[in-house]
């Protein structure tokens, strides 16, 4: 196979082929490439159509491929419960086809995956600071979405050309984006209050570009170190954005009555990512630096 050895940067000028142009991460990635002067093109083919992927690669001739496509469901993962075949087609057939085509062409695939395949349990108790590691076996298949993601992650371990990034509850500085975790919970009538690992895209997406430059492969927990709870985020929102903001909490049992599929709550261990990128900020520091300070509307804080 023609892969660079793990962690060694290649001298060739970078050219990225990105799938997921209309998605949040895919769009953000394109903006970052423009800002950094990295040549890139968006894939036009459907992931499940092998011929169209081969034709994209032949046309673009990329050095690296990024997959930010797939379905999370609209407005949320409950959609996947009633659209199982569509979910399999995008998240399983599509992702595996892309990984397989990339392997055949000697290309590394940076795959934005999910960390919502774990949940707190007696060995990884809430509040303990013990996080799930990259090699841990997923223990959450409460939603069909998570179930398909766990299956694909397991199969992709066999592809030595794939770098799997476990994203969780993504947040960005764009508070008008309905996909933004902060925007979602700020608009909910009621929220649960559970500490979770989360991904600040403004800090972590540029890191994923560096990971491609370093030709890293394998699984990475792709969240900021530590955890933050719903209430802690909404308290920051009140402090920096809207001093009059109020919210109501409810329990997991109450939440279960208004959602179709259970949701994952967990802490991921970020030792591996932090060893590679020591500059990585903890979740609370990152929230203030990348999200709340740039959007600050209050004079306090």
C-alpha positions in Angstrom: 0.0 0.0 0.0 1.2 3.5 -0.7 0.5 5.1 2.7 3.0 7.3 4.4 4.1 5.8 7.7 2.0 6.9 10.6 2.8 10.3 11.9 5.3 11.3 9.1 4.4 14.4 7.2 4.7 14.3 3.4 6.3 17.1 1.4 3.8 17.0 -1.4 1.6 20.1 -1.5 -1.7 19.2 0.2 -4.9 18.8 -1.8 -8.0 17.7 0.1 -11.1 16.0 -1.3 -14.0 16.7 1.2 -17.3 14.9 1.4 -20.2 16.7 3.1 -20.2 20.1 1.4 -23.7 20.9 2.6 -23.1 19.7 6.1 -21.9 21.8 9.1 -18.4 20.2 9.5 -17.9 19.9 5.7 -18.7 23.6 5.2 -16.5 24.7 8.1 -13.6 22.6 6.8 -13.8 24.3 3.4 -13.6 27.7 5.0 -10.5 26.6 7.0 -8.8 25.3 3.9 -9.5 28.6 2.1 -8.1 30.6 5.1 -5.0 28.4 5.3 -4.4 28.4 1.5 -4.9 24.6 1.2 -6.2 23.4 -2.1 -9.4 21.5 -1.8 -12.5 20.3 -3.7 -15.8 18.9 -2.6 -16.8 15.4 -3.7 -19.8 15.4 -6.0 -20.5 11.6 -5.8 -22.8 9.8 -3.4 -20.8 7.8 -0.9 -22.6 4.6 -1.7 -21.9 4.9 -5.4 -18.4 3.5 -5.8 -18.0 4.6 -9.4 -18.7 8.2 -8.5 -16.1 8.2 -5.7 -13.5 6.7 -8.1 -14.3 9.4 -10.6 -14.0 12.2 -7.9 -10.5 10.9 -7.0 -9.4 10.6 -10.6 -10.6 14.2 -11.2 -9.3 15.9 -8.0 -6.2 13.7 -7.4 -6.1 14.5 -3.7 -3.4 13.9 -1.2 -6.0 13.2 1.6 -9.8 12.5 1.7 -12.1 13.8 4.5 -15.5 12.4 5.2 -18.0 14.8 6.9 -21.0 13.2 5.1 -23.6 10.9 6.5 -26.9 11.3 8.3 -27.6 12.4 11.8 -31.3 12.9 11.1 -33.4 16.1 11.1 -34.2 17.6 13.4 -32.3 15.0 15.5 -31.3 11.3 15.7 -34.9 10.2 16.3 -35.3 10.5 12.5 -33.0 7.5 12.1 -35.4 5.3 14.1 -38.0 5.5 11.3 -35.5 5.8 8.4 -33.3 2.7 9.1 -32.5 1.8 5.5 -31.5 5.4 4.6 -29.4 5.6 7.7 -27.6 2.3 6.8 -27.1 3.5 3.2 -25.3 6.7 4.3 -23.6 5.7 7.5 -22.7 2.1 6.8 -22.6 1.4 3.1 -21.4 4.9 2.2 -18.7 5.2 4.7 -17.3 1.7 4.1 -17.3 2.2 0.3 -15.4 5.5 0.7 -12.8 3.9 3.1 -12.4 0.9 0.7 -11.9 3.1 -2.4 -9.4 5.3 -0.6 -7.5 2.2 0.6 -7.4 0.9 -3.0 -6.0 4.3 -4.1 -3.4 4.5 -1.3 -5.1 7.5 0.3 -5.7 8.3 4.0 -9.3 9.0 4.9 -10.0 11.3 7.8 -13.4 10.2 9.0 -15.5 12.4 11.3 -17.3 9.8 13.4 -19.1 10.0 16.7 -18.3 9.4 20.4 -22.0 8.8 21.1 -21.4 5.1 21.2 -20.6 5.0 24.9 -22.5 5.7 28.1 -21.6 6.0 31.8 -21.8 2.7 33.7 -20.4 1.2 36.9 -16.9 0.9 35.5 -17.0 4.5 34.0 -19.2 6.3 36.5 -20.5 9.8 35.9 -18.3 12.4 37.7 -15.4 9.9 38.2 -13.1 11.5 35.6 -12.5 7.9 34.2 -13.1 8.3 30.5 -13.6 5.7 27.7 -10.4 5.1 25.8 -10.0 4.6 22.0 -9.7 0.8 22.4 -12.8 0.4 24.6 -15.7 -1.5 23.1 -18.8 0.6 22.5 -21.5 0.0 25.2 -24.3 2.3 24.0 -26.6 1.1 21.2 -29.7 2.8 22.5 -30.4 4.6 19.3 -30.3 3.2 15.7 -27.9 6.0 14.8 -25.4 5.0 17.5 -25.8 1.4 16.6 -24.8 1.9 13.0 -21.9 4.2 14.0 -20.5 1.6 16.4 -20.7 -1.2 13.7 -18.9 1.0 11.2 -16.2 2.0 13.7 -15.5 -1.7 14.4 -15.2 -2.6 10.7 -13.0 0.5 9.9 -10.4 -0.7 12.5 -9.4 -3.1 9.8 -8.6 -0.3 7.3 -5.1 0.9 8.1 -5.7 4.0 5.9 -8.5 5.4 8.1 -8.3 8.0 10.8 -11.5 7.9 12.8 -12.3 11.0 14.9 -14.9 10.5 17.6 -16.8 13.9 17.7 -19.3 14.6 20.5 -22.0 17.2 20.9 -20.2 19.6 18.5 -20.1 23.3 19.4 -18.9 26.2 17.3 -18.7 30.0 17.6 -21.6 30.3 15.2 -24.5 30.6 17.7 -27.0 31.0 14.9 -26.4 27.5 13.6 -29.3 25.2 14.6 -26.8 22.2 14.7 -24.7 23.9 17.4 -25.2 22.0 20.7 -25.4 25.4 22.6 -28.0 26.7 20.2 -30.0 23.4 20.5 -30.1 23.4 24.3 -30.8 27.1 24.5 -33.9 26.6 22.4 -35.2 23.6 24.2 -38.1 24.0 26.6 -36.3 21.8 29.2 -32.8 20.4 29.4 -31.2 17.5 31.3 -28.1 18.4 33.2 -25.3 15.8 32.7 -21.6 16.3 32.4 -20.4 15.2 28.9 -17.3 15.3 26.7 -17.8 17.8 23.8 -16.0 19.0 20.7 -15.3 22.7 20.1 -15.0 22.7 16.3 -13.2 26.1 16.1 -10.3 24.5 18.0 -10.5 20.9 16.8 -11.2 21.1 13.1 -7.9 22.9 12.5 -6.3 20.0 14.5 -7.9 17.5 12.1 -6.1 19.3 9.2 -2.8 18.9 11.1 -3.6 15.2 11.6 -3.9 14.8 7.9 -0.6 16.6 7.4 1.0 14.2 9.9 -0.7 11.2 8.2 -2.2 9.9 11.4 -4.4 6.9 11.3 -6.4 4.9 13.8 -9.1 6.0 16.3 -8.9 9.3 18.3 -11.3 10.5 20.9 -11.9 13.9 19.2 -13.2 16.0 22.1 -11.7 18.7 24.4 -10.3 17.2 27.6 -12.7 17.1 30.6 -16.5 17.4 30.8 -19.0 20.2 31.0 -22.7 20.0 31.9 -25.7 21.5 30.2 -26.3 23.9 33.1 -22.6 25.0 33.1 -22.9 25.9 29.4 -26.2 27.7 29.9 -24.7 29.6 32.9 -21.8 30.8 30.6 -24.5 31.7 28.0 -26.2 33.9 30.6 -23.0 35.4 31.8 -21.6 36.3 28.3 -24.6 36.5 26.0 -27.9 37.1 27.6 -28.2 38.1 31.3 -31.9 37.5 31.2 -31.7 34.0 29.9 -33.5 31.3 31.9 -34.0 27.6 31.5 -35.7 24.6 33.1 -34.2 21.3 33.9 -35.8 17.9 33.8 -34.6 14.3 34.6 -33.5 11.6 32.2 -36.8 9.8 33.0 -38.8 12.9 32.0 -36.7 13.4 28.9 -37.3 9.7 27.9 -41.0 10.6 27.5 -40.4 13.2 24.8 -37.7 11.5 22.7 -37.9 8.3 20.7 -34.4 7.0 21.1 -32.2 7.3 24.3 -29.2 9.7 24.1 -25.6 8.9 25.0 -23.9 10.6 27.9 -20.2 9.9 28.5 -16.7 11.1 29.2 -14.1 10.3 26.6 -10.4 10.0 27.6 -8.4 12.4 25.5 -4.8 11.4 26.6 -4.0 10.1 23.1 -5.0 13.4 21.3 -3.4 15.5 24.0 -0.1 13.7 23.6 -0.1 14.5 19.9 -1.4 18.1 20.4 -0.3 19.3 23.9 -1.8 22.7 23.2 -5.3 21.3 23.3 -7.5 23.3 25.8 -9.8 21.8 28.3 -13.5 22.0 27.4 -14.3 25.0 29.7 -11.3 27.0 28.6 -12.0 26.2 24.9 -15.7 27.3 25.4 -14.7 30.7 26.8 -11.8 31.3 24.3 -13.5 30.1 21.1 -17.2 30.5 21.7 -18.2 32.9 24.5 -15.5 35.6 24.3 -15.9 36.1 20.5 -19.7 36.4 20.9 -19.7 38.3 24.2 -22.7 40.8 24.5 -22.5 41.6 28.2 -20.1 44.0 29.8 -19.6 41.8 32.9 -17.6 38.6 32.8 
